[in-house]
Amino acid sequence: MADQNVPPRRPRDDRGWDGHQHPSADGYGDPHTPAPYGYDSPHPYQGGYAEQADPREQYAGQPAPAPRGPQWVGPEGLGRPAPARPAGTGLPTLDDDDEPGRKVGRRKAMVALGGTAAVVAGGAALAMTPQIRGLFGDEAAGDATGSTLTDGTAARPSGQQPSTVRTYTEQNESYMGSRAGEALKKNAPAGGRTFSGPAAAAAATKVTVKTVLAKDPILHLARRTTFGVTPAVIADIKREGMDAWIRAQLDPEKVEPSKGELKLAELPTQKLSVQQLRDQRDKLNDQDAQPEREMVDATIARQIWSKRQLFEVMVDFWNDFLHVAADFDGGEVYRNSFDQDVVRKHALGSYPEMLVAANKHPALLIYLNQKDSRKDAINENLARENLELYSVGVDGGYKEPDVRQAAMLQTGRGVQDGKYVFRPEQHYVGKVKILGFTHANNSADPKKAEAAIDAYITYIATHPSTAKYVAQSLATRFVSDTPPKSLVDRLAKTYTANKGMIKPVLMTLFCSSEFWAGVGQKVRRPMEYLVATYRTLGVSPEASPKHNNGDSKRTAYARGLRQIHDKMRELGQYPMGQPTPDGYPDVYVAWTSAGAMLNGWNEAGEILAGYRTTFTYTAPEKLVAKPPATAGAYVDALSLRLVGQKLSTREKNLILGVAGVATTTKVDATFNGAITAVARAILASPQHHLR
């Protein structure tokens, strides 16, 4: 199992979260005939899992989930034939056989380049994976703290400890338990200290880890706080200074919207309220609009074009940490509201306030079946995930009775006519004690009962175990797959001192030497790789002059975003795409799929060639303003433009081999016709895979 980098199966993986994929999604041919959305589910579970006996009883003998990677799709992606291209155009895919007589095969050269993306650990991590080796109401109050079962589930075992197999939910640590993960741990930055500001920390920190990335603090800051380095971002950091640039990013309301964000008005569902989405169902179906998919489209647009990059990175972080899948049954109505009113509203604010808001939002109440929980038939799903995933963590100190009592306390919350409601007649009344939180909970009065629930949610959101859990997750996102304990402890202390406010925690992070010492310690996941490719190539949101939108009911911009969205589905990761509530793992060894890597490289070639005319692309021969006249110098200039640094001699020679030229060969702006292949090879290098 370690060889495959697959974690043990979670016991609740079979409880039935509805992560359905729309079968008629737009593909790259874009026949623009998406399926209508509706509200009556054909599924037995309304977006959650069914209550059942203790899941640990089913744990033994469960097969491990399949390794991550591209989904099975048709030639075009998601079930449609690929659009025809004129004979002789475009690059051969990297899955094609190498041409006879060629000194350096395309696939071998690209794998040699991309395979070193794991140079985080001196090249060992990816080389160890078999994928690459093989590739080449009025009732009397009760007392929930007593020994007698009062929740109507006498058959349920009580008083048991949750599973001690931490890999069962702590996904990142599960993956890092593999041999590849052990190799990565040996190259993690050591402990450090805090400085007066980010610039001071950067200046005083020496990078000692092994990495192929340039030890340039500006490039490092841009890679970690954005979805991809662009010349404009580097220019802004240099002009404003690192401290001022970070402060501006932490105040996103004052950052002007980009062209890509302004064009989001072309997605018709994104400004509609829950009630409007319900009322306009038929009209939206006629427009081929799918609200939950347009929300993902809009998120992708912001990741590519927004100038509020740190904010978007944090939105993505919280969408994994406090995860509600986009595609759950009900997501078409409620998920966009959850995105706006919960995640985006609090992404740089207070996590306790975010968790309180989430627990009153229809999306979460439906997704985890809380709407079906009542005092005489309690559903534990949300109560369990509030503890296990959204706050203290599986080893945060709670026991099985804590889950039961939390579930009893949270009864009464539901959804009616598209809105959150509290039903006092369904609320359990009686004393509860959860992880040290004690409340009389002796009133069914809605205000008092809800205040008791909110007090409990705030308690677990500010619990010391939650502080550590959030700190560990942020450090894993921004610093290293194996962040130093010294940094995690420091971030947790800041979280606690500021009662869960996120900006102070991020400032502590950026003022810490561990952040600046972690150059090259993170590898882009498939979604991040694709977004970074669009950003570094300077793709514009306007349609190409060559584009013919035909009689499509959607604009070129909307269609183009859907094409990127569908490609991400092929790659195995897209915003809010994980069907289960644990979110995507954020460590490299969880994503070592050779198929996804090759698919990403081929997609980079498609972008470079500008085949998707829904956007405007910079011709690859114009990426460098004044191309040098010799091949070696041109590769250097193009590398500086695309990844911010020159490549090693070995890497450069591999790329020259892809083009079939020597370093001194005279070339024109098109690299003698090979510029797309050369640029694609650079985008397959570890310098583009690492962030």
MIGU-399683 format. One record per residue: residue in one letter; y, z, x of N, C-alpha, C in turn. Coordinates in steps of 0.02 Angstrom, whole numbers, plus 50000, padded with zeros to 5 digits. Atoms other than C-alpha are relative to their C-alpha. Layout:
MIGU-399683
aYZXYZXYZX;...
This chain:
MIGU-399683
m499395000050041500005000050000500635000050043;a499424999949957501195003850141500154993150028;d499905006749974500914986550211500364995649951;q499695004350051501454978950047500695002549980;n499344997250016503004989950036500085000949925;v499984999050072502584994249856499925007449986;p500074992850014502855011749785499455001349950;p500494998350052501575020849680500304998649931;r499785001650067501675016149497500275006349966;r499734994450038502795027249392499595001249938;p500404998750060501815035849254500314997149937;r499705002250062503085030549125500124992549999;d499905007250001503045012049172499684996849939;d500345003050057501915009149021500285002349933;r499754997350064503005017648892500374994849958;g499785005450042503745001348836500744998849996;w499315002250002505554998848885500014992649986;d500005007150019506014982248809500454996250047;g499615003949952506564971948957499874992649989;h500205006950014506254955348870500484995150032;q499605005449971506874939548954500094994749946;h499895005250050507654926648841499644993750021;p500415005749979506424912148843500384993650004;s499645006349999507754899048817500635000450040;a499414999149959508954903948954500214993350029;d499755006149968510064890749028499714999450069;g500215001549933509344882849182500504995550033;y499515004149965510144871549306500114993249969;g499855006150037509954856349195500515001349946;d499514997850050511004866249070500004995849937;p500005003550064510434858248907500425003649947;h499574995750042511564871748830499725000949929;t500284998350065510394876848692499695007050002;p500294993349998510184895648714499795002449931;a500254997550063509254905048582500515004549967;p499544995450034510254914348449499795007150011;y500184993049994510334932948460500015003149930;g500034996650065509954944748319499955007450010;y500014992849996509794962948279499355003149976;d500644997450024508084964648199499474998750052;s500465000749945506844967948335499294998649977;p500715000950014505084960848329499575005050039;h500374995549957504604974348453499895006749966;p500144993650033503794990648399500455005650024;y499574994749973504935001048511500714997350006;q499325002450000506794999548491500345001250067;g499674999849936507234997348671499785005750044;g500194994349960506385012948734499255000350007;y500724999349996504665019848759499765004849947;a500274995850053503545028148632499805006850027;e500214993349979503255046648638499245000350003;q500714999549993501535050748701499845006350038;a500214994049964500525064048789500254999850071;d499744999449932500935070048963499804993850041;p500165006249965501065054049068499585001050062;r500384999049939500265061949220499254999249988;e500715000950016498605061149128499794992750009;q500165007149992498725042149142500124997550070;y499775002349934499295041749321499434997650044;a500545001849954497625041049410499734993149984;g500315006550007496935023849440500464994449978;q499545005350021498495014349389500114995250058;p499865004749946498744998349489500735000150019;a499315000249978500304996549593500344994049971;p499655005850025501654985149526500024994550052;a499995005649954501764967949601500615000550045;p499424999949957502914965949751500574996249969;r499425003550027504674960649709500044993050028;g499935006849978505084942449721500204995649942;p499795004450053505504927149620499515000149942;q500435000550059504864926149443499674993149999;w500315006650009503694912049393500464996049956;v499555004350037504824898049335499774992850005;g500145007149998504734879549299500394996650055;p499675003649946505394865949414500755001050001;e499284999350002507174868449353500235007250003;g499804993050006507154887249338499995001949927;l500054997450067506694896449181499804994749950;g500365004050049505674882649102500254993249982;r499785006850016506574865949108499944995550060;p500065004649943506354850449215500654999550038;a499405000449959507554848549359500384993549985;p499615006150011509004836149337499844995050055;a500165005249951508674819649422500574999150048;r499495001549949509584815649584499854993250029;p500125006549968509834798849667499545000750059;a500474999949944508484794649792500375000750065;g499724999349933508864800149968500565005050005;t499444995249996510184813149922499725007050007;g500174992949996510144831549962499535001750057;l500444997649947509184842150084499295000849974;p500674998150021507314843750080499965007549994;t500064992750006506824861050021499615002650060;l500334997149942506194872850153499255000849989;d500724999850011504504872850069499674993350015;d500295006549982504294854450115499675000550069;d500325000249934503144850450261500504997650052;d499575002349946504024848350427499854992850017;e500095007149986504304830450477499614998950064;p500395001449939503084823050604500474998250058;g499615001749940503774821950780500635004050010;r499394996049993505174834350750499875005850048;k500114994949948505394846150898500015007149970;v499964993450031505914860950791499964999149925;g500085000750072505254861850613500525004049963;r499494996550039506524866550480499775007049980;r500234993650026505454880150405499925005150055;k500104995449944504984887750572500675002650027;a499354997949974506784887750631500355004849952;m499664995750048507444895350470499675006949996;v500354993550002506104908850465500155003950063;a499834996549938506454912750647500695003049997;l499324997450009508284914850601500005005749950;g499964995050054508094924050436499545005950012;g500474994549987506604934250495500325005550040;t499684994849960507724943250615500535003749961;a499554995950041508734949850469499795007350004;a500234993149994507684965350497500135002850068;v499874997649933508404967450669500345006749997;v499774993250008509044983450596499575004650041;a500464995849962507524990550682499714996250059;g500235003749942507414979050830499524994449981;g500405005750022506554965550726499325001949973;a500684998150019505024975750679499884999849926;a500134998750071505274978550494499734993949964;l500235005950038505124961050423499384997150031;a500595002749968503844955750551499375003549977;m500594996250021502694969350484499774998049930;t500195001350069502694962650306499514994349996;p500495005350006501194952250256500294993649972;q499705006150027502344940350162500234995450056;i499745004249946503174934450322499434998050047;r500565001949957501574935350423499624994349967;g500385005250034500724924750291500404993749993;l499585005950004502204913050277499984996250060;f499625001149947502304909750431500365004449968;g499564997350051510135111547960500085007549982;d499884993050024510055129247861499445004750022;e500574995749983508485135747937500205005250051;a499854994749952508435151548040499964997450071;a499995002249931508835149348222499375002250036;g500594998349959507365148948342500215002050070;d499874998349930507235152348528499574995650044;a500375004749959506745138048642499795002950067;t500184997049935506625149848789499365004149995;g500604996050009505135158948715499374996150019;s500635003049980503315155448751499684995949945;t500305003650056502935148648578500314993149993;l499755006850010503075130048551500374999649933;t499615000550062504455126448423500234992949987;d499755006950009504655107648437499534995649960;g500455003850042503235102348324499504995850039;t500475003949959502175095548469499525004850033;a500454994949973500845108848490499494997350048;a500515003049955499685096648578500284998650069;r499705001749936500925094048717499935005750050;p500044994749949500565103848878500715002550015;s499344997249985501995115548917499965004350063;g499964995749942502585125449066499744996850064;q500265003349940501985112349190500574997650045;q499525002949953502885106849345499984992449994;p500025007249996503415088749349499634997950063;s500395002449943502465077949472500355001550066;t499714998749934502705082749653500004993950044;v499995006249962502485064749708500704997149995;r499305001950007504315061449744500094992550000;t499945007250000503995043049774499964997149929;y500095002150069503655042149588500664998349967;t499355002150025505505041349550500494998450055;e499525001249947506425041949714499814993450034;q500235006549977506205023349739500164998650073;n499805001749932507175021749899499565003550051;e500424996449953506185035349986499284997749996;s500675002750007504585028049917499904994050046;y500065005949958504895011450000500075001850074;m499884998349931505515019750158499405003750030;g500604997049974503815028150173499524995050030;s500435005149971503055011550227500094999850076;r499935000749928502785006650409500664996850019;a499365003249986504294995250401500575005149993;g499494994950009505315009750334500035004950058;e500024995649942504745020850477500354996850059;a499665003549945505355007550598500755000249991;l499284999750013507055007350514500285006950015;k499764993249990507205026150524500165001450074;k499904998849929507095025550713500664997250025;n499385003249978508685015150721500605002349959;a499464997550041509765025450602500535003550042;p499484996549963511455032250659499895007549999;a500094992749994511465050350717500555003649962;g499504996050034512485064650646500704999050028;g499315001349979514375064550657500495005149973;r499464995550021516015071850599500514996249958;t499485002850042517505068950486500664999750038;f499365000949967519195062350544500575000149948;s499414999550045520955062450471500074994049954;g499965006050041520775044850403499494995050022;p500495005149981519665029450404500144996750066;a499845003449938520595020850544499875004450061;a500124995449945520505036350653499255000750012;a500734999549993518635037850619499724993850034;a500245006349971518365019550662500164999650074;a499795000449930519335020850824499615004850044;a500334994949959518405036450882499244999450000;t500725000450007516645030850835499714994450043;k500355004949959515495022050957499364997949964;v500605002550033514155010950882499444999550051;t500554999849952512515014550970499354997149974;v500625002750028511215007450850499904992850023;k500155006949984510334991050889500194995649941;t499805004650054511114976950788500244993550029;v499745006549978511514958550801500714998949976;l499325000850025513164961150711500515002150052;a499444998149956514804961650805500245007049980;k499794993150014515394979650820500755000249988;d499305000750019517054975350739500125004249937;p499914995550058517674989250622500294996649939;i499715003550058518674977350512499454996049964;l500555003750031517164966150484499515004949966;h500464995150028516084981550454500275002749934;l499694997550062517294988450324499954994849945;a500015005450050517384971650235499294998849975;r500695001150022515494969650232499765005449952;r500274994550040515174986750157500385001349935;t499594998350058516584988050031500134994049955;t499935005950041516514970349962499314996849991;f500615003750009515184958349901499944994250050;g500055005249950515514946950049500684998950033;v499395000949962516784944150186500304993249987;t499635006350005518104930850158500595000350048;p499404999949957519564925450269500585003849968;a499454996550033520754932450137499925007550006;v500114992849994519954949750142500165002550070;i499854998149930520034950450332500745000050012;a499285000449991521844944950328500355005949966;d499694994350035522284958350200499905006550038;i500134993849963521454972250301500435000350063;k499605000249938522334966750460500745001149984;r499294999550018524014965350372500185007049976;e499844993650030523934981650274499785006050042;g500304994549964522914992050396499425002849959;m500604997850034521234999650354500135005649949;d499874994450045521905015750277500344997749936;a499635002350059523135007050161499574995449957;w500425004550038521874993750112499495003949958;i500484995950038520585006850062500355003649943;r499634996650055521895016649963500144995249943;a499875005050052522345000649870499374998449961;q500635001550034520524997049832499795005849954;l500164994250041520335014749763500485000849941;d499535000050057521765010949641499984993149969;p500105007050021521074995049561500464997649945;e499565002150054522244995149411500624996550026;k499405003049971523654990049529499864993550037;v500185006349966522694975349604500014994449949;e499935005450049523134959049519499344996449988;p500625003650015521764949449430499994993250035;s500085006549967521084933849514499944994549948;k500095005750046520934916449438499335000549965;g500664999550030519094919349411499975005249945;e499994994850052519434935349313500404997749939;l499615002550056520774927049207499614995149958;k500405004950037519544913449160499435003249960;l500514996750041518374926549086500164999749926;a499825001150070519334923348925499584994449970;e500425005550025518184908148912499315002349978;l500634997250025516724919648875500165003549934;p499734997850065516994922348688499805007049978;t500234993550026516014938548665500285005950038;q499844994449956516784948948803500575004449977;k499454995850026518304955048708499855002549928;l500174997950068517374958548546499725007150000;s500264993250007517024976148488499294999849973;v500684999650027515314982148433500004997649927;q499985002050071515824979948251500114992549993;q499895007250003516484962448283499374996150019;l500635003349982514854957648369499515000249942;r500444999550058513914963748217500234995449944;d499725004050055515074955048094499964992550013;q499955007149983515154938448188499344997150026;r500655002249974513304936448220499894992549990;d500155007150014513134919348135500484995450038;k499515004149964514734912448211499824999550074;l500165000049929514214917548386499364996150014;n500605004049992512494910048362500174992549999;d499795007050004513334893648313500334997850065;q499665001649937514324894548476499535000750060;d500494999049946512734897448578500195006050044;a499774994249961513474914148633499475005549997;q500464994349995512334928148693500375005650035;p499554994949972513384943848717499745003550062;e500254996249943512234953248836499944995650062;r500045004549943512004937848945500704998250025;e499315001349979513864934048945500295006050039;m499784994149962514154951949004499764999550072;v500255000949933513034948449153500384994450035;d499615005549972513934931849180500685002550025;a499344997449982515604940949181499965004550061;t500094995749942514954953849304499934996050063;i500095004449942514404940049422500664997050020;a499345003049985516114931849408500445005050037;r499584994949967516974948149455499755001450071;q500274998949932515804950749602500224994550048;i499825005649956516224933549669500754999650011;w499305001749994518084932049632500505005849994;s499514994650009518854949049593500285002350067;k499694996949942520084956249718499885007550001;r500164992950005519544973549659499285001050024;q500685000449976518004972449768499655006850004;l500324993449995517674990949802499845002649931;f500134998050069517804994349616499374996649974;e500605003750024516504980749580499375002550036;v500574997149964515364987849715499795006549967;m500164993650033515475004849630499734998949930;v500295001650066515154997149459499274998350008;d500705001849987513564989649530499595006150019;f500344993849981513115006449608499825004149939;w500134995850059513285015749444499524996549951;n500465003650044512355002049350499275000950024;d500674998349976510855006349460499875007549992;f500104992750003511125025249459499945002449928;l500014998250071511505027449273499824993649962;h500195006850018510515012349224499804999249927;v500215002450066510415004249053499924992550006;a500145007149990509604987149057500424995749954;a499615004650041510604972348994499584997149943;d500425003750047509124964748903499595004349952;f500394996050047508504979448801500174997949928;d499905002150069508334976648614500565004249970;g499394996650020510074981148554500554998750050;g499515001349949510924976148715500504994649980;e499555005450021511664960748631500615002849962;v499454996950037512744972448526500365005350041;y499724993949972513004988048630500125000050075;r499984999249927512814984448815500684998550030;n499335001449973514534976748843500465005949990;s499604994050012515344991948764499835005450050;f500204995149951514325003148879500304998350069;d499715002249936514924992849028500745001850003;q499284998949999516754994348978500195007449991;d499774993350021516855011648899499675005850038;v500344994749961515655021249012500044998550074;v500065001349928515325013049180500684998250031;r499375002249969516955003849215500565005149990;k499484995050012518035017349137499985005750050;h500074994149957517345030749253499744998450070;a500325001849937516715020949405500335003250060;l499654996749946518045028349518500315006649977;g499744993850028518365043749412499525005750007;s500424994150001517285058349361499294998149978;y500685001350023515395056849357499795004549943;p500174996050059515195071749240500284997049935;e499725003250060516365063049117499624993749983;m500395006050012515375047049138499345001749966;l500654998150029513735055849099500085002749930;v499874997650068514475064748948500134994049954;a499855006050041515155048048883499364996049988;a500625003950008513485039448914499555003149948;n500444996650047512565052648813500254999949929;k499745000950068513665048748663500064992649983;h499925007250011513535029848678499374997249968;p500595002950034512395019848561499524996550047;a500445003749954511735009448707499475004650030;l500484995449969510935024348795499575003549947;l500384996650053510425032848633499454995649972;i500525004750023509475017248580499514998550056;y500425002049943508825012448752499465005250014;l500484994749986507985029448776499805004049938;n500284997350062507565032948593500305006549976;q499714993850023508735047648571500194999649926;k499815000750070509265040648403499425001949953;d500594998350040507485044148342499795007250007;s500214993249986507425062048404500335004949950;r499744995050047507605076048277499605006550010;k500274993449985507185094448273499265000749982;d500704999450019505505091848187499574994550031;a500375005449966505005076548291500404997950061;i499575000749942505755077548463499754994650047;n500145005149949505825062848582500335002350065;e499764997149937506015068448764500294994950048;n499835005149951506465051848844500685001050033;l499334999249971508335054148866500075006650036;a499954993549967508195072548906499674999950068;r500355000349936506945068849043500394995850051;e499645004349952507935054549120500675002950019;n499384996649981509545064549113499885004550060;l500164995649943508695076749232499734996150059;e500385003249946507565065349332500384994450035;l499675005949971508645049849357500765000650002;y499275000250007510435053449304500355006250027;s499654994149974510755070549380499625003150058;v500254996049944509725082849483499454996650039;g500545003349965508285071249528499345003449988;v500674997550016506415073649516499845006550036;d500134993849964506425087349647500615004649998;g499384996150006508035095249586499915007049974;g500134993250020507195111149527499815001149928;y500184999050070506835107949343499245000249991;k500714999750018505155111549262499904996949931;e500155003150064504285104749109500335003649941;p499644996750055504985118248993500744998249998;d499305002149999506735113049050500104993449963;v499965006450035506405095448988499955001149925;r500104998750071505775101848821500615003249968;q499424996550029507245113448795500614995549998;a499455004850000508495100048844499934995149942;a500125004750055507685088148720500165003249933;m499844996450062507835101248584500755000849991;l499284999150004509645104548625500354993549980;q499665006450010510085085948620499854996849932;t500145002950066509375082948446500634999849957;g499435000850045510595077048313500434994150018;r499595005749980511375063048413499644993549981;g500315006250023511085045848340500504994449992;v499595006050010511785028948290499954998149926;q499985002150070512325023448117500554994849992;d499525005450011513185007148069500364998050064;g499725002349937513445002848251500415005150038;k499584994949969514295019248295499595006350015;y500314993549985513815035748375500145004749942;v499914994850051513535049448247499635006350022;f500364993749990513025067648253499755002349931;r500314998050063511815073248117499805007450006;p500144992949992511885092248104499335002249969;e500634998150032510375092847989499394998350044;q500555001749955509315085348129500055003650067;h499894996549937509965096848266499625006650001;y500354993649991508855110948329500515005650014;v499564994149990509735127848319499585005550031;g500354994649967509205141448438500165000350074;k499844998849930509415148548612499624995250046;v500325004449950509065136848759500195002550070;k499874998549929508925139648946499704994350041;i500205006049962508865124549061500305000450070;l499765000049930508985125749251500555005150012;g499474995049991510035141449240500564999449949;f499515000750055511105134749096499725003549938;t500224996350060510975146648948500534999349946;h499535000750056511745143948778499675002649937;a500264997450063511535152748611499834994349952;n500135005850042511625135848522499815002249929;n500174996750062511685145748361500374997349939;s499635002850056512705134148251499854992649993;a500085007150015512385117548166500664996649985;d499345003150008514245114948148500094994550052;p499995005649953514515097748227500425001350063;k499584998849942515945103148340499695004950049;k500304995049956515055118448406499354997550031;a500635002549974513365109848423500124994750055;e499855005149950514105094948515500315003050062;a499704996749943515115106448626499455003150044;a500554997149962513495115048676499644994650041;i500345005549965512685098348721500444997650058;d499545002349947514225092648818500035004950058;a499984994949947514265109148912499384999450044;y500625000849961512455106548964500034993750044;i499965006349961512745088349019500485000950059;t499524998649945514265093949121499685004550052;y500344995449954513225107949196499534996250048;i500475003449956511855096449260500364994850043;a499635005049961513135083449318500375003150059;t499664996549945513965096549429499525004650038;h500504995949967512345104949484499954998350074;p500075001549928512095106549674499484994650015;s500505005249989510535095649662500274993149983;t499685006350017511565082149576500484997950054;a499545001549945512875083249712499634996850058;k500405002749945511525080249841499724993149983;y500305006350023510725066249738500514994450001;v499465005049999512375056949714500204998450072;a499815000949930512825059649897499494995850037;q500535003949968511145053049956500024992749978;s499995006950026511295037749844500614996250027;l499415003349973513075033849900499934998550075;a500105001149928512625036050083499504994550013;t500485005449994511135024650059500334993349985;r499655006250018512245011549978500484997850055;f499465001949955513655011950105499855000650074;v500094998549929512895017850269499344997450027;s500645001549970511045016150299499445001349951;d500594998550041509345015350216499735006950014;t500204993249981509035031850307500635003850022;p499374996949981510735040550301499915006850032;p500064993549967511005055650415500115005849951;k499934994150042510805072550333500705003050005;s499334997349990512465077850408500504996849952;l499555003550045513365064650304499855001849928;v500184998450069512395068150145500255007049982;d499764993250013512805086750159500765000249991;r499275000150003514645082950188500234997049934;l499815003250063514755071250039499845004549940;a500184995450054513845083749928500495005749994;k499504994650000515065097249978500654997749968;t499395002750030516535086149932499914998949926;y500155001150072515715081549766500075006649963;t499994993550033515495099949722500715002849998;a499324997349997517235105049779500474996549952;n499565004050045518015091249672499694999049931;k500305000050066516895094249520499784993149977;g500295006450018516095077149526500484994150001;m499545005649994517645066549558499774995550058;i500315004749953517125050849652500474997850056;k499555002349947518685045449748500005004650061;p500024995749940518695060949860499354999250039;v500635001049966516855058049898500014993650042;l499965006349963517185040049948500485000650060;m499554999149943518655045250058499675004150055;t500384996349950517545058050144499524995350036;l500465004949972516295044050171500354995550052;f499655004749955517565032050248500345003550059;c499714996249945518285045950357499465002950046;s500564997349961516565050050428499764995250053;s500235004349945515935043650593499344996549983;e500645003250017514215040050517500104993349966;f499875006550032514965026350409500154994750052;w499795005049950515735017550558499464998850053;a500555000949951514185020150666499424996049971;g500575003250033513055011650538500034992449998;v499945007449999513454993550585499314996849998;g500625003750003512054981850534499425003749970;q500554995950026511044995450447499824998749927;k500165001850069511034987450275499864992549995;v500175007050011510224971050220500174998349927;r499815002150068510884961550070499384998849957;r500525001650049509764961449918500114992949974;p499935007050020509464944449836500654998449963;m499385001250036510924945849715500605000250046;e499454999349953512084951649853500044994150048;y500015005949956511534937349966500314994049966;l499745005850035511934924449834500745000649987;v499284999050012513624931949788500384999250065;a499665000649935514094933449972500044992750022;t499995007149982513644915049996500554996449962;y499455003050038514814909749855500675002150028;r499364997549975516184920649927500174996950068;t499845002549932516034915050108500144992650000;l499885007350003515994896650058500634998349961;g499365001350033517604898649959499944995949937;v500085003750063516934891749795500545002149951;s499454998850047518334890149667499744999849928;p500244999850069518104894349481500184993949957;e499835006050038518894878049425499464994750006;a500505005349999517774863449380500194994550049;s499895005649955517574849249503500274994049961;p499765006050033518514833149461499424995449978;k500585004250017516784825049454499625002749940;h500404996950052516194836649317500104996749932;n499995002550068515764829649146499675005349955;n500264994550041515564843749019499654997549937;g500345002850058514914832048886500245003349935;d499834996950063514864839548712499805007349997;s500204993049998514414856948770500505004349961;k499574995350037515074870948660500315005250046;r499734995249951515414881148817500374996350054;t499605003149947516654877848955499594999150063;a500345001049936516164871949127499925006750037;y500024993449966516584889349194499445004349972;a500524995950031515454898049068499314997350018;r500645002949982514044885849105499825001350073;g500124998749929514244887949292499785007150014;l500204993149992514134906849280499295001149977;r500684999250025512554905449177499504997050049;q500455002949950511794894249310499885004850058;i500094995049947512124907449444499565005849975;h500394994650032511434920749326499264998250000;d500705002050003509834910949302499684999550069;k500265000249932509634908049488499855007150024;m500134993149981509774926849514499365002549968;r500634998150033508374929349387499414997250039;e500535002849958507314917649492499905004250063;l500054996249937507714927849647499755007149989;g500284993550015507174943749558500505005649993;q499494994850008508834953049545500634997049970;y499365002050030510344951249433500325006349971;p499674993950023511644963649368499675002949938;m500304996350055510864976649254499334997149979;g500615003650017509224967149263499365004050000;q500624996149998507964980949295499835002449930;p500154998050069507054983749129499905007449990;t500114992850006506625001949166500625003850023;p499374996649988507955015549180500125002650070;d499894997649932507765018649366500464995550040;g499565004449963508845003849419499654997050060;y500295003449942508544992849570500005004650062;p499994996349936508035000749737500534997050046;d499455002249956509374999649872499805000750073;v500225000049930508334998750031499664993350015;y500225006649980507834983350127499264998649987;v500715001550003505954985250127499764999049928;a500185001450069505944984349936500084992649982;w499815006850017506534966349945499724994950051;t500265004649949505474958450084499544994949968;s500385005450032504924943449983500174993550035;a499885006449966504724927550083500224994749951;g499825005050050504814917249924500735000549979;a499304999150020506474924849872500474997950057;m499585001949943507164922450048500074992550005;l499975007349996506704904050053500394997149941;n499645002350059507364901749876500765000950011;g499304998849986509014909549930500294995050049;w499765004849950509164898150081500084993149969;n499945006550033508834882749975500604999949953;e499414999750043510154888649852500644999450040;a499425000849957511394890149995500124992650014;g499935007249989511044871750030500284996549938;e499755003050062511364867449847500755001349993;i499284998350005513044876449852500404995950050;l499655003949949513544868050014500074992749979;a499985007050020513114851049942500434998949938;g499565000650058514184854649788499694996549941;y500335003450055512884848649665500215002649932;r499834997150065513434860549528500754999149989;t499305002050006515064852449476500405004449952;t499634995450043515524866649357500525004050040;f499524996849956516454874049507500244994950052;t499745004249947517464866749649499785002950067;y500274997949936516684867549821500384996950058;t499725002849939517414865449994499464995850034;a500485004349965516554850850078499815003350066;p500204996449939515524857850224500364997450062;e499655002749941516394846150347500735002450004;k499314997450000518044854550297500035007650006;l500004992849992517504872550322500375002250063;v499634998849938518204871950499500584995150002;a499415004450004519984865250503500004994550052;k500005005049945519854856550672499335000550036;p500664999449970518014854050714499994997850073;p500085002049930517604853850900499584993650006;a500325006549992516914837650971499285000550025;t500694999349977515284844851042499625004749954;a500414996550048513834851950945500015007650011;g500024992849987513754868951031500655003549980;a499354997150018515614872251010500105000049925;y499935000550073515534866550829499595005549966;v500404994550028514124878850791500365006650009;d499624993949990515174892650868500575000749950;a499434999950046516694888050762499775001149928;l500254999350069515674886550603499715007049989;s500264993250005514814903250637500575005049990;l499424995750008516504911650657500284999549929;r499745001050068517044904150491499555003149947;l500464998050053515474908650393499775007350006;v500264993249992514884925250468500455004450043;g499514995949966516394931150566499865001250074;q500164999049929515584930150739499564994350024;k500455005049971514674918650858499295002649999;l500714998249999512784918550857499765000650072;s500294999549934511684922651004499794993150025;t500225006449972511134908751122499354997749968;r500645001850031509384909151049500104997449929;e499875002150069510024908050870500354993249998;k499645006349999511224894150914499544994250018;n500475005349981509834884150997499534998249942;l500415001450058508754886050842500384995649950;i499605004050047510164879050735500114993050027;l499945006649971510464864750855499354996149992;g500645003350010508614861150842499914997549929;v500035002350069508764860050653500364993349993;a499615006250002510064846250680499724994750047;g500305004849953509044838250820500494997850054;v499515001849949510474838750947500015005450054;a499904995249946510894847251112500705002949996;t499354996750004512354858851142500584995550022;t499465004349975513344845251233500054993449962;t499985006350038513004831451106500674999249965;k499385001450035514584823251040499864999449925;v500095000250073514764825850852500674999049966;d499405000550040516014821550717500045005849951;a499914994550047516614832650574499395001349956;t500614999250041514994829450479499405002250042;f500544998349954513974835050630499504994350003;n500415006249999513344817150636499524999849940;g500395000250061512734819150457499595006249986;a500434994150007511904836150481500395006449983;i499604994050009513334847950435499735004749946;t500274995750052512524854250274499395003950025;a500594996649973510894858150363500205005450051;v499774995249950511824866950504500315006149966;a499674994450035512894877450386499475004149963;r500524996350035511354881950283499615004350049;a500374996149950510464887550441500405006250021;i499584994249982511934898850487499975005249944;l500054995350057511844906350312499315003149993;a500664996949998510004910050346499955005050057;s500024995649941510454920050501500055007349979;p499934992950016510354939050507500725002049991;q499294998250006512244939250524500254999249929;h499815000650070512364933450343499575004449955;h500444995750040510894943550279500215007350004;l499804993149991511584959850348500685001449970;r499334998250025513034969150269500205006950027;
